[in-house]
């Protein structure tokens, strides 16, 4: 027959083992999740990129073709950055490839937007957001 003391020790041991396993599982899940900074940075790129693209389109419609290259690079950046969050959330086999593509597209968009940043504040804002997204993508792209 099991004594009351043995039952209490067994129960305490089971609770301790369960707590240790839960902490280990939480740590493993956190280590497996991609950096949330990239998802937030990509979302900011989308926010600023939409405003930048609208600015470019307005100027293009008025006959100013100087921002045509900016509109094209922002359009491509928007396509990729809109996909980043869902792909990171899925945490599947395409996280690294998505981060590599995000890094390349955001680096290009930043370069193009910087050319117009002196005359157009929205281009500077978009360039800054792209620089932040590229920096956040770099660790996951490696």
One Martini backbone bead per residue (centre of mass of N, CA, C, O) as a GRO file, in nm:
protein
  142
    1UNK     BB    1   0.099   0.035   0.020
    2UNK     BB    2   0.053   0.368  -0.008
    3UNK     BB    3   0.162   0.647   0.113
    4UNK     BB    4   0.112   0.971   0.169
    5UNK     BB    5   0.402   1.062   0.116
    6UNK     BB    6   0.445   0.917  -0.158
    7UNK     BB    7   0.216   1.066  -0.302
    8UNK     BB    8   0.329   1.355  -0.269
    9UNK     BB    9   0.599   1.308  -0.412
   10UNK     BB   10   0.483   1.213  -0.682
   11UNK     BB   11   0.320   1.470  -0.738
   12UNK     BB   12   0.555   1.673  -0.728
   13UNK     BB   13   0.719   1.539  -0.950
   14UNK     BB   14   0.511   1.565  -1.177
   15UNK     BB   15   0.493   1.874  -1.170
   16UNK     BB   16   0.793   1.930  -1.227
   17UNK     BB   17   0.806   1.783  -1.499
   18UNK     BB   18   0.584   1.945  -1.638
   19UNK     BB   19   0.714   2.228  -1.609
   20UNK     BB   20   0.976   2.163  -1.759
   21UNK     BB   21   0.844   2.082  -2.027
   22UNK     BB   22   0.699   2.351  -2.078
   23UNK     BB   23   0.951   2.530  -2.086
   24UNK     BB   24   1.089   2.381  -2.319
   25UNK     BB   25   0.864   2.422  -2.527
   26UNK     BB   26   0.864   2.730  -2.521
   27UNK     BB   27   1.162   2.763  -2.607
   28UNK     BB   28   1.140   2.610  -2.877
   29UNK     BB   29   0.920   2.787  -3.003
   30UNK     BB   30   1.074   3.055  -2.989
   31UNK     BB   31   1.320   2.956  -3.159
   32UNK     BB   32   1.141   2.877  -3.422
   33UNK     BB   33   1.059   3.158  -3.447
   34UNK     BB   34   1.052   3.418  -3.619
   35UNK     BB   35   1.121   3.732  -3.634
   36UNK     BB   36   0.897   3.986  -3.560
   37UNK     BB   37   1.045   4.229  -3.693
   38UNK     BB   38   0.986   4.167  -3.993
   39UNK     BB   39   0.680   4.189  -3.995
   40UNK     BB   40   0.671   4.485  -3.898
   41UNK     BB   41   0.855   4.606  -4.118
   42UNK     BB   42   0.683   4.515  -4.359
   43UNK     BB   43   0.427   4.666  -4.274
   44UNK     BB   44   0.561   4.945  -4.292
   45UNK     BB   45   0.627   4.929  -4.590
   46UNK     BB   46   0.338   4.917  -4.683
   47UNK     BB   47   0.240   5.181  -4.567
   48UNK     BB   48   0.456   5.368  -4.706
   49UNK     BB   49   0.436   5.254  -4.998
   50UNK     BB   50   0.148   5.338  -5.062
   51UNK     BB   51   0.206   5.644  -5.039
   52UNK     BB   52   0.434   5.655  -5.246
   53UNK     BB   53   0.281   5.544  -5.489
   54UNK     BB   54   0.064   5.761  -5.494
   55UNK     BB   55   0.258   5.993  -5.542
   56UNK     BB   56   0.374   5.891  -5.807
   57UNK     BB   57   0.104   5.872  -5.964
   58UNK     BB   58   0.031   6.167  -5.945
   59UNK     BB   59   0.280   6.272  -6.098
   60UNK     BB   60   0.246   6.102  -6.352
   61UNK     BB   61  -0.038   6.218  -6.427
   62UNK     BB   62   0.105   6.517  -6.450
   63UNK     BB   63   0.395   6.431  -6.621
   64UNK     BB   64   0.592   6.324  -6.401
   65UNK     BB   65   0.866   6.089  -6.467
   66UNK     BB   66   1.080   6.082  -6.221
   67UNK     BB   67   0.902   5.836  -6.054
   68UNK     BB   68   0.897   5.564  -6.213
   69UNK     BB   69   1.114   5.395  -6.061
   70UNK     BB   70   0.977   5.413  -5.787
   71UNK     BB   71   0.707   5.280  -5.857
   72UNK     BB   72   0.829   5.006  -5.936
   73UNK     BB   73   0.979   4.934  -5.671
   74UNK     BB   74   0.737   4.962  -5.481
   75UNK     BB   75   0.554   4.755  -5.613
   76UNK     BB   76   0.742   4.514  -5.554
   77UNK     BB   77   0.765   4.549  -5.250
   78UNK     BB   78   0.466   4.513  -5.183
   79UNK     BB   79   0.434   4.222  -5.275
   80UNK     BB   80   0.636   4.102  -5.069
   81UNK     BB   81   0.555   4.238  -4.792
   82UNK     BB   82   0.265   4.112  -4.789
   83UNK     BB   83   0.387   3.807  -4.757
   84UNK     BB   84   0.559   3.789  -4.500
   85UNK     BB   85   0.369   3.743  -4.260
   86UNK     BB   86   0.231   3.471  -4.348
   87UNK     BB   87   0.498   3.313  -4.380
   88UNK     BB   88   0.599   3.347  -4.091
   89UNK     BB   89   0.350   3.225  -3.950
   90UNK     BB   90   0.391   2.937  -4.083
   91UNK     BB   91   0.688   2.834  -4.048
   92UNK     BB   92   0.821   2.726  -4.300
   93UNK     BB   93   1.034   2.656  -4.578
   94UNK     BB   94   1.013   2.991  -4.679
   95UNK     BB   95   1.154   3.194  -4.492
   96UNK     BB   96   1.435   3.235  -4.612
   97UNK     BB   97   1.349   3.312  -4.902
   98UNK     BB   98   1.178   3.553  -4.815
   99UNK     BB   99   1.405   3.710  -4.676
  100UNK     BB  100   1.583   3.733  -4.927
  101UNK     BB  101   1.377   3.886  -5.101
  102UNK     BB  102   1.326   4.118  -4.907
  103UNK     BB  103   1.613   4.221  -4.901
  104UNK     BB  104   1.640   4.285  -5.204
  105UNK     BB  105   1.387   4.466  -5.247
  106UNK     BB  106   1.442   4.673  -5.017
  107UNK     BB  107   1.718   4.764  -5.115
  108UNK     BB  108   1.621   4.871  -5.387
  109UNK     BB  109   1.404   5.067  -5.287
  110UNK     BB  110   1.587   5.240  -5.120
  111UNK     BB  111   1.774   5.336  -5.346
  112UNK     BB  112   1.555   5.476  -5.516
  113UNK     BB  113   1.424   5.660  -5.297
  114UNK     BB  114   1.685   5.821  -5.221
  115UNK     BB  115   1.694   5.988  -5.491
  116UNK     BB  116   1.410   6.148  -5.380
  117UNK     BB  117   1.434   6.249  -5.075
  118UNK     BB  118   1.505   6.561  -5.113
  119UNK     BB  119   1.201   6.620  -5.255
  120UNK     BB  120   1.055   6.360  -5.104
  121UNK     BB  121   0.939   6.259  -4.806
  122UNK     BB  122   0.806   5.983  -4.878
  123UNK     BB  123   1.066   5.857  -4.988
  124UNK     BB  124   1.219   5.862  -4.722
  125UNK     BB  125   1.021   5.693  -4.557
  126UNK     BB  126   1.042   5.443  -4.737
  127UNK     BB  127   1.348   5.403  -4.720
  128UNK     BB  128   1.356   5.363  -4.412
  129UNK     BB  129   1.169   5.114  -4.407
  130UNK     BB  130   1.346   4.939  -4.594
  131UNK     BB  131   1.597   4.937  -4.418
  132UNK     BB  132   1.461   4.796  -4.176
  133UNK     BB  133   1.373   4.539  -4.328
  134UNK     BB  134   1.650   4.450  -4.423
  135UNK     BB  135   1.770   4.422  -4.139
  136UNK     BB  136   1.554   4.207  -4.044
  137UNK     BB  137   1.617   3.993  -4.280
  138UNK     BB  138   1.917   3.912  -4.263
  139UNK     BB  139   1.918   3.681  -4.044
  140UNK     BB  140   1.709   3.497  -4.209
  141UNK     BB  141   1.882   3.487  -4.487
  142UNK     BB  142   2.143   3.318  -4.383
   0.00000   0.00000   0.00000
